[in-house]
Amino acid sequence: MVLGVFCAAAGASVAWRWSLLLAYGLPGLVVLWQLHRLLDRLWWRPRRLERELRAQGIRGTSYRFLAGDLTRKARLNKEAWSRPLPLRCHDIAPHVAPFLSDSVREHGKVSLSWFGPIPKVTIADPDLAKHVLSNKFGHLEKPKFPALWKLLANGLSNHEGDKWVKHRRLLNPAFNLEKIKCMLPEFSACCEELISRWMESIGSNGSCELDVWPEIQSLTGDVISRTAFGSSYLEGRKIFQLQSEQAGRIMTNIRMILIPGYLPLPTTNNRRMYQINDEIESILRGMETTSVLLTWTMIVLSMHPEWQDRARQEVLGLFGKNKPEYEGLNRLKTVTMILYEVLRLYPPSIHFSRKTYKEVQIGDTKYPAGVMIELAVLFMHHDPDIWGTDVHEFKLERFAEGISKASKNPGAFLPFGWGPRICIGQNFALLEAKMAICMILQRFEFMLASSYTHAPHTVVTLHPMHGAQIKLGLI
């Protein structure tokens, strides 16, 4: 019905518009102008951009008024997420992102879909992805959903232009390698508290079962609290709980939030999101990346005990039961390859998004302003053309000669992004992860509990949907 009203308005004659102006004066003109803007945003512009993209050979779905592909995407997610994966199955893309998986399979490594009225081109080609991430001509920016995105994060990752340059310059010293090395005592102190808490949970049979997902979130929250705020996690806990709740509320209500004029409505959910936004100003993504990496590392090593044993042998050979130190952490080979392979199979962020605000050429295609570009990291990490027919196997030997020689395309490994906007906290995250996994391996052997369900899914980052139930035993 709404579309019919819009179409009727679009076909109205100039004489009718003058009649409206004469009859209703300025208020009528304002109403007509607002109607024209809304019609342009929700119908004319999407159709024009679709024609321009299809004329250059980009295939994909057709625009559906207002919702685009959001309804279908939600339905496919619900269906896929209702069925867990078999244990030791690392072919997770169709389960985690079924709509994207279908799009890449049906339309190729450059495909068109719709995020509401915004055309979204998904790129699963590493060379094109590096071109986007390098942003040589400055014609690409992070997508902005005014009001909405500010409720989720307003930190460095969302800044653009001079503001980004200024904030990046301010933060660079904090993530300097020498500064990170000085943080090792805080890393090990937090890990010791985690280990002590787990050891207290060990029963008379020498084992215990627990969900390590919230435990590791507590660990990484403690680390970031101590290193950034000089406080313990107990003092910073509320911030991280609020961030997690905010992300869940936004992702759950994304379809409603995209409706023009919905966010200002005083619904219970909207009021809560604004309340949370008043309490936190930005999300500390270093914490989230590390907790996701560590959790999936424990899950994967539980699935592959032979590699858990080899990693433990390496750790005990280098450190014994002593605290790991920086030089020794840098000499870890097996543990480093394990972390890389886990990042490949289970990247914390399954995609990165940009938006064109000027016409830009990427490869052979010219993208007009107003197009969202989605870089499908998960699909590049799981592409058999790049990694070989064993792409879905946990095969850490592929990183034996480093990242650049792990695949047919050295730019296909993008867990932290690439180019000038590569994750500023990657060294922090990797060093913290090495410290934590070493100290866990020094004290425990672990396996999946019978209650574990293998169901990775995304809530901003890649989470275990039903937790990470692990059975711990002392060594």
C-alpha positions as CSV (number, residue, x, y, z in Angstrom):
1,M,0.0,0.0,0.0
2,V,2.8,2.4,0.9
3,L,4.5,1.6,-2.4
4,G,1.3,2.3,-4.2
5,V,1.1,5.7,-2.6
6,F,4.8,6.5,-3.5
7,C,4.2,5.4,-7.1
8,A,1.1,7.6,-7.4
9,A,3.1,10.5,-6.0
10,A,5.9,9.8,-8.5
11,G,3.5,9.9,-11.4
12,A,1.8,13.1,-10.3
13,S,1.8,15.9,-12.8
14,V,3.6,19.2,-12.3
15,A,0.1,20.9,-12.5
16,W,-1.0,18.8,-9.5
17,R,2.0,19.8,-7.5
18,W,1.3,23.5,-8.2
19,S,-2.4,22.9,-7.2
20,L,-1.2,21.4,-3.9
21,L,1.1,24.4,-3.3
22,L,-1.7,26.9,-4.1
23,A,-4.1,25.0,-1.9
24,Y,-1.9,24.3,1.1
25,G,0.9,26.8,0.7
26,L,4.3,26.2,2.3
27,P,3.2,23.2,4.5
28,G,2.1,21.4,1.3
29,L,5.4,22.1,-0.3
30,V,7.3,20.7,2.7
31,V,5.2,17.5,2.7
32,L,5.8,17.1,-1.0
33,W,9.5,17.6,-0.6
34,Q,9.8,15.1,2.2
35,L,7.8,12.6,0.2
36,H,10.1,13.1,-2.8
37,R,13.2,12.6,-0.6
38,L,11.7,9.4,1.0
39,L,10.7,8.1,-2.4
40,D,14.2,8.8,-3.8
41,R,15.9,7.0,-0.9
42,L,13.6,4.0,-0.9
43,W,12.8,3.4,-4.5
44,W,14.4,5.6,-7.2
45,R,18.0,5.6,-5.9
46,P,18.1,1.8,-5.3
47,R,16.7,1.1,-8.7
48,R,19.2,3.5,-10.4
49,L,22.2,2.0,-8.6
50,E,21.0,-1.5,-9.4
51,R,20.9,-0.7,-13.1
52,E,24.4,0.8,-13.0
53,L,25.9,-2.2,-11.3
54,R,24.1,-4.8,-13.4
55,A,25.2,-3.0,-16.6
56,Q,28.8,-3.8,-15.6
57,G,28.1,-7.5,-15.2
58,I,27.5,-7.8,-11.5
59,R,24.9,-10.5,-10.7
60,G,22.8,-10.9,-7.7
61,T,19.3,-10.5,-6.2
62,S,16.9,-7.8,-7.3
63,Y,15.8,-5.0,-5.0
64,R,12.7,-5.6,-2.9
65,F,11.0,-2.5,-1.6
66,L,12.3,-1.3,1.9
67,A,13.5,-4.6,3.4
68,G,15.7,-5.7,0.5
69,D,17.1,-9.2,1.4
70,L,16.9,-8.7,5.2
71,T,13.7,-10.9,5.5
72,R,15.2,-13.8,3.5
73,K,18.5,-13.5,5.3
74,A,16.8,-13.7,8.7
75,R,14.8,-16.7,7.6
76,L,17.9,-18.5,6.3
77,N,19.8,-17.7,9.5
78,K,17.0,-19.1,11.7
79,E,16.9,-22.3,9.7
80,A,20.7,-22.8,9.7
81,W,21.3,-21.9,13.3
82,S,18.6,-24.3,14.5
83,R,20.7,-27.2,13.3
84,P,24.2,-27.7,14.9
85,L,27.2,-28.9,13.0
86,P,28.9,-32.2,13.5
87,L,31.9,-32.2,15.8
88,R,35.2,-31.6,14.1
89,C,33.4,-30.0,11.1
90,H,35.2,-26.8,10.2
91,D,33.1,-26.1,7.0
92,I,31.2,-23.4,8.9
93,A,30.4,-20.8,6.2
94,P,27.0,-22.2,5.1
95,H,26.0,-22.4,8.8
96,V,27.3,-19.1,10.0
97,A,26.3,-17.0,6.9
98,P,23.8,-19.1,4.8
99,F,22.6,-16.1,2.7
100,L,26.2,-15.0,1.9
101,S,27.1,-18.6,1.1
102,D,24.2,-18.9,-1.3
103,S,25.1,-15.6,-2.9
104,V,28.8,-16.5,-3.5
105,R,27.9,-19.9,-4.8
106,E,25.1,-18.7,-7.2
107,H,26.6,-15.4,-8.4
108,G,30.4,-15.6,-7.9
109,K,33.0,-13.9,-5.9
110,V,31.5,-10.5,-6.7
111,S,27.8,-10.5,-6.0
112,L,24.9,-8.0,-5.4
113,S,22.4,-8.2,-2.5
114,W,20.4,-5.6,-0.5
115,F,20.8,-4.3,3.0
116,G,17.4,-2.7,3.1
117,P,17.4,-0.1,0.4
118,I,21.2,0.0,0.3
119,P,22.9,-2.1,-2.5
120,K,25.6,-4.3,-1.1
121,V,28.3,-5.9,-3.2
122,T,30.0,-8.8,-1.6
123,I,33.6,-9.4,-2.6
124,A,35.3,-12.7,-1.9
125,D,38.4,-12.1,-4.1
126,P,41.6,-11.3,-2.1
127,D,43.1,-9.0,-4.7
128,L,40.0,-6.9,-4.9
129,A,39.7,-6.9,-1.1
130,K,43.2,-5.6,-0.7
131,H,42.4,-2.8,-3.2
132,V,39.4,-1.8,-1.1
133,L,41.3,-2.0,2.2
134,S,44.2,0.1,0.8
135,N,41.6,2.8,-0.1
136,K,44.3,4.7,-2.1
137,F,42.0,7.4,-3.3
138,G,40.0,7.9,-0.1
139,H,36.7,7.2,-1.8
140,L,35.6,4.5,0.7
141,E,34.5,4.9,4.3
142,K,32.9,2.8,7.0
143,P,29.2,2.5,6.5
144,K,27.2,4.9,8.6
145,F,23.8,4.1,10.0
146,P,23.4,7.4,11.8
147,A,22.1,7.0,15.4
148,L,22.2,3.2,15.0
149,W,26.0,2.7,14.7
150,K,26.7,5.3,17.4
151,L,24.7,3.1,19.8
152,L,27.1,0.2,19.2
153,A,30.5,1.9,18.8
154,N,32.0,5.3,18.4
155,G,35.7,4.4,18.6
156,L,38.6,4.5,16.3
157,S,37.2,1.8,13.9
158,N,34.3,4.1,13.0
159,H,36.2,7.4,12.5
160,E,37.1,8.7,9.1
161,G,39.5,11.2,7.5
162,D,41.4,13.6,9.7
163,K,39.6,12.4,12.8
164,W,40.8,8.9,12.2
165,V,44.3,10.0,11.5
166,K,44.4,12.0,14.7
167,H,43.0,9.2,16.9
168,R,45.2,6.5,15.3
169,R,48.3,8.7,16.0
170,L,47.2,9.1,19.6
171,L,46.7,5.4,20.1
172,N,49.7,4.1,18.2
173,P,52.1,4.6,21.1
174,A,49.9,2.6,23.4
175,F,50.1,-0.5,21.1
176,N,53.9,-0.1,20.4
177,L,55.6,-3.4,20.7
178,E,57.8,-2.2,23.6
179,K,54.8,-1.0,25.5
180,I,53.1,-4.4,24.9
181,K,56.1,-6.2,26.2
182,C,55.8,-4.2,29.4
183,M,52.3,-5.5,29.7
184,L,53.4,-9.1,30.0
185,P,53.3,-9.1,33.9
186,E,49.6,-8.0,33.7
187,F,48.9,-10.7,31.1
188,S,50.4,-13.4,33.3
189,A,48.8,-12.2,36.5
190,C,45.3,-12.3,34.9
191,C,46.1,-15.8,33.5
192,E,47.2,-17.0,36.9
193,E,44.0,-15.9,38.5
194,L,42.1,-17.8,35.8
195,I,44.2,-20.9,36.3
196,S,43.7,-20.7,40.1
197,R,40.0,-20.4,39.7
198,W,39.9,-23.4,37.4
199,M,42.1,-25.5,39.7
200,E,39.7,-24.8,42.6
201,S,36.9,-26.2,40.5
202,I,38.7,-29.6,40.0
203,G,36.8,-32.3,41.8
204,S,38.1,-35.4,43.6
205,N,38.2,-37.3,40.4
206,G,40.9,-34.8,39.0
207,S,38.6,-33.1,36.5
208,C,35.8,-30.6,36.1
209,E,33.4,-29.4,33.4
210,L,32.9,-25.7,32.7
211,D,31.8,-23.3,30.0
212,V,35.1,-21.6,29.0
213,W,33.4,-18.9,26.8
214,P,32.4,-16.6,29.7
215,E,35.5,-17.5,31.6
216,I,37.8,-16.4,28.8
217,Q,35.7,-13.2,28.3
218,S,36.4,-12.5,31.9
219,L,40.1,-13.1,31.4
220,T,40.4,-10.8,28.4
221,G,38.2,-8.2,30.1
222,D,40.5,-8.3,33.1
223,V,43.6,-7.9,30.9
224,I,42.1,-4.9,29.0
225,S,40.9,-3.3,32.3
226,R,44.3,-3.6,34.0
227,T,46.4,-2.4,31.0
228,A,44.0,0.3,29.9
229,F,42.4,1.5,33.1
230,G,44.9,0.2,35.8
231,S,42.0,-1.6,37.5
232,S,40.8,-5.1,37.9
233,Y,38.1,-6.7,35.8
234,L,35.7,-6.6,38.8
235,E,35.7,-2.8,38.4
236,G,35.4,-2.8,34.6
237,R,32.9,-5.8,34.3
238,K,29.8,-3.6,33.9
239,I,31.2,-1.9,30.8
240,F,31.8,-5.2,29.0
241,Q,28.4,-6.6,30.0
242,L,26.7,-3.5,28.6
243,Q,28.6,-3.7,25.4
244,S,27.6,-7.4,24.9
245,E,23.9,-6.5,25.6
246,Q,24.0,-3.6,23.2
247,A,25.4,-5.7,20.4
248,G,22.8,-8.4,20.9
249,R,19.9,-5.9,20.9
250,I,21.1,-4.2,17.7
251,M,21.6,-7.4,15.8
252,T,18.3,-8.9,17.0
253,N,16.3,-5.8,16.0
254,I,18.3,-4.8,12.9
255,R,15.3,-5.0,10.5
256,M,13.1,-2.7,12.6
257,I,15.9,-0.3,13.3
258,L,16.4,0.3,9.6
259,I,12.9,1.6,9.1
260,P,13.1,5.4,8.7
261,G,12.0,7.1,11.9
262,Y,12.0,3.9,14.0
263,L,15.0,4.7,16.3
264,P,13.5,7.8,17.9
265,L,10.4,6.0,18.9
266,P,10.2,5.5,22.7
267,T,10.0,1.7,22.5
268,T,11.3,-0.4,25.4
269,N,14.2,-1.7,23.3
270,N,15.1,1.8,21.9
271,R,15.1,3.4,25.4
272,R,17.3,0.6,26.7
273,M,19.8,1.0,23.8
274,Y,20.0,4.8,24.4
275,Q,20.4,4.1,28.1
276,I,23.3,1.8,27.4
277,N,24.9,4.3,25.0
278,D,24.8,6.9,27.8
279,E,26.9,4.6,30.0
280,I,29.5,3.5,27.4
281,E,31.1,5.5,24.6
282,S,32.9,2.8,22.6
283,I,33.6,-0.9,22.3
284,L,37.1,-2.1,23.1
285,R,37.5,-4.6,20.2
286,G,41.0,-5.8,21.3
287,M,39.2,-7.7,24.2
288,E,36.5,-9.2,21.9
289,T,39.0,-10.5,19.3
290,T,41.2,-12.2,21.9
291,S,38.4,-13.9,23.7
292,V,37.0,-15.2,20.4
293,L,40.4,-16.5,19.3
294,L,41.1,-18.2,22.7
295,T,37.7,-19.8,22.9
296,W,37.9,-21.3,19.4
297,T,41.5,-22.4,20.1
298,M,40.4,-24.4,23.1
299,I,37.5,-25.9,21.2
300,V,39.6,-26.8,18.2
301,L,42.4,-28.3,20.3
302,S,39.8,-30.3,22.1
303,M,38.7,-31.7,18.7
304,H,42.3,-32.4,17.8
305,P,44.0,-33.8,20.9
306,E,47.1,-34.8,18.9
307,W,47.9,-31.2,18.2
308,Q,47.0,-30.2,21.8
309,D,49.7,-32.7,22.9
310,R,52.3,-31.4,20.5
311,A,51.6,-27.8,21.6
312,R,51.9,-28.8,25.2
313,Q,55.3,-30.5,24.5
314,E,56.5,-27.3,22.9
315,V,55.4,-25.2,25.8
316,L,56.8,-27.4,28.5
317,G,60.0,-27.8,26.5
318,L,60.5,-24.0,26.4
319,F,59.2,-22.9,29.8
320,G,58.6,-26.0,31.9
321,K,56.0,-24.9,34.5
322,N,57.6,-21.4,34.7
323,K,55.9,-18.2,33.6
324,P,56.3,-17.7,29.8
325,E,58.6,-14.8,28.9
326,Y,58.7,-12.6,25.8
327,E,61.6,-14.2,24.0
328,G,60.2,-17.7,24.6
329,L,56.8,-16.7,23.3
330,N,58.4,-15.4,20.1
331,R,60.1,-18.8,19.6
332,L,56.8,-20.8,19.7
333,K,56.2,-22.4,16.3
334,T,53.5,-25.0,16.8
335,V,51.4,-22.7,19.1
336,T,51.8,-19.8,16.6
337,M,50.7,-22.0,13.7
338,I,47.7,-23.2,15.7
339,L,46.6,-19.7,16.4
340,Y,46.9,-18.8,12.7
341,E,44.9,-21.8,11.6
342,V,42.2,-21.1,14.1
343,L,42.0,-17.5,12.9
344,R,41.7,-18.8,9.4
345,L,38.9,-21.3,10.1
346,Y,37.1,-19.1,12.7
347,P,38.0,-15.5,12.0
348,P,36.6,-13.1,14.8
349,S,35.1,-10.8,12.1
350,I,33.6,-12.8,9.2
351,H,33.5,-9.7,7.0
352,F,34.6,-6.0,6.8
353,S,32.3,-3.3,5.3
354,R,33.0,-0.1,3.5
355,K,30.7,2.3,1.6
356,T,31.5,4.4,-1.5
357,Y,30.8,8.1,-1.0
358,K,32.3,8.9,-4.4
359,E,32.6,6.9,-7.6
360,V,35.5,4.5,-7.3
361,Q,36.9,1.8,-9.6
362,I,37.7,-1.6,-8.0
363,G,39.1,-4.0,-10.5
364,D,37.2,-3.6,-13.8
365,T,34.1,-2.2,-12.1
366,K,33.1,1.4,-11.4
367,Y,31.1,1.7,-8.2
368,P,28.8,4.7,-7.9
369,A,28.5,6.6,-4.6
370,G,26.1,5.0,-2.1
371,V,27.1,1.3,-2.5
372,M,28.1,-0.8,0.4
373,I,31.2,-3.0,-0.2
374,E,31.3,-6.2,2.0
375,L,34.6,-8.1,2.1
376,A,33.8,-11.7,2.8
377,V,36.7,-12.7,5.0
378,L,35.2,-16.0,6.1
379,F,34.7,-17.1,2.4
380,M,38.2,-16.1,1.4
381,H,39.6,-18.1,4.4
382,H,37.5,-21.1,3.3
383,D,38.1,-20.9,-0.5
384,P,39.5,-24.1,-2.0
385,D,40.8,-22.2,-5.0
386,I,43.1,-20.4,-2.6
387,W,43.9,-22.9,0.2
388,G,43.5,-26.2,-1.6
389,T,41.0,-29.1,-1.4
390,D,41.9,-29.6,2.3
391,V,40.6,-26.1,3.0
392,H,38.2,-27.3,5.7
393,E,40.7,-29.4,7.5
394,F,42.6,-28.2,10.6
395,K,46.0,-28.4,9.0
396,L,48.3,-25.9,10.7
397,E,51.3,-27.1,8.7
398,R,50.2,-24.8,5.9
399,F,51.6,-21.9,8.0
400,A,55.0,-23.7,8.5
401,E,56.7,-21.1,6.3
402,G,54.7,-18.1,7.5
403,I,51.5,-16.4,6.4
404,S,52.8,-15.3,3.0
405,K,53.4,-18.9,1.8
406,A,50.4,-20.5,3.4
407,S,48.1,-20.2,0.4
408,K,48.2,-19.5,-3.3
409,N,47.4,-15.8,-2.6
410,P,49.5,-14.1,0.1
411,G,46.7,-11.6,0.6
412,A,44.0,-14.2,1.4
413,F,44.6,-14.2,5.2
414,L,42.7,-11.2,6.7
415,P,41.7,-11.9,10.3
416,F,42.8,-8.4,11.4
417,G,42.1,-6.6,8.1
418,W,44.8,-5.1,5.9
419,G,46.3,-1.8,4.8
420,P,46.3,1.5,6.8
421,R,43.3,0.4,8.9
422,I,44.6,-3.0,9.9
423,C,43.5,-3.7,13.5
424,I,45.7,-1.6,15.8
425,G,45.5,-4.2,18.5
426,Q,46.6,-7.3,16.6
427,N,50.0,-7.6,18.3
428,F,48.4,-7.1,21.7
429,A,45.8,-9.8,20.9
430,L,48.3,-12.4,19.6
431,L,50.7,-12.0,22.5
432,E,47.9,-12.2,25.1
433,A,46.5,-15.3,23.3
434,K,50.0,-17.0,23.3
435,M,50.5,-16.2,27.0
436,A,47.0,-17.6,28.0
437,I,47.1,-20.8,25.9
438,C,50.7,-21.5,27.1
439,M,49.7,-21.2,30.8
440,I,46.5,-23.3,30.2
441,L,48.5,-26.0,28.5
442,Q,51.1,-26.0,31.3
443,R,48.4,-27.0,33.9
444,F,45.5,-28.8,32.1
445,E,44.5,-31.2,29.4
446,F,41.1,-30.6,28.0
447,M,38.4,-32.2,25.8
448,L,34.9,-31.3,24.7
449,A,32.2,-32.0,27.2
450,S,29.3,-34.2,26.1
451,S,27.0,-31.1,26.5
452,Y,29.0,-29.1,23.9
453,T,27.1,-28.2,20.7
454,H,29.1,-27.1,17.7
455,A,27.1,-24.1,16.5
456,P,29.3,-21.0,15.6
457,H,27.3,-17.9,14.8
458,T,27.8,-14.1,14.6
459,V,26.9,-11.5,17.1
460,V,29.2,-8.8,15.7
461,T,32.0,-11.4,16.1
462,L,32.0,-15.2,15.7
463,H,30.6,-16.7,19.0
464,P,29.8,-20.3,20.0
465,M,26.0,-20.1,20.1
466,H,25.5,-22.4,23.0
467,G,28.8,-21.8,24.9
468,A,32.0,-23.8,25.0
469,Q,31.6,-26.6,27.4
470,I,35.1,-28.1,28.1
471,K,36.2,-30.9,30.4
472,L,39.4,-30.0,32.2
473,G,41.9,-32.4,33.8
474,L,45.1,-31.7,35.6
475,I,48.3,-32.9,34.0
